[in-house]
Amino acid sequence: MKSKIVILFSFIFLVFGTISAQKTWEKPMQKWNKEDAIKILNTSPWVQTYQSTEGMAAIDKTEIAKTQNDLRITTATNQNQVNGSTSRALSVVPVIIRLHSALPIRQALVRLQQIDAGYDKMDEQKRTIFDNAMKNILDCPLCQNYYVITMTKAVNSSRENVEDGLFQSMKNEQLKGNVWLVNENGEKDELEQFVPPKSANDLALFFFKRKDANGNNFIGAEDKNFKFVFNNAFLTSSNPYATILPKSFEFKISGLVLNGNLIF
């Protein structure tokens, strides 16, 4: 009997926990606090984070080789320096992908700006000025015809181990033919446009057409999933970002549907 009660309460907790999480992006954005907005940008169904184990292995090998070299050139009288060298540790920067054309993501970005600017205490005139400045982000005119996706390196405030933004050294021509959206039928949506980041703090932008040649949505609310896929040939040693990237990101459609509509 006791075990049944435990199972029942566990089930209730799971259900209410899921409902609570869903309500974060279902309630009006003006009711979001900073933690709500950050949660949407980091752990909602429109976001995924990838930590490369291959990249970690590559860094480990580099560190081992560097330490071995240090040991060869360091004399016994510099033992403290050797110890310091062997204790160095680097980390692979995780990669975050966000479905920017999903309204909750854009709302979360704007809400963070509002909170930082003290929007809730502004008078009507100041709010109007602020709203006009944020209008292009919220409305996202390009999102009407394109699926817009952003990618960035997830780094801490000290910007450790990050010298440039993800794909910052690449051009549109280098990404075209090397990245696609793939729907559940295996059909490919070719990259229409790529905009590289300008700095380590900036985002890489990817644009894919919403409609196929027949005018149908490439992804529908009734579908099960879709993937953001890299060409295998793109993930080679000649690509400076290859070691931190996965072969693909898969999104479950069920988590992206609100009130029967695909939010993307």
Disulfide bonds with the S-S distance in Angstrom:
Cys140-Cys143 1.93
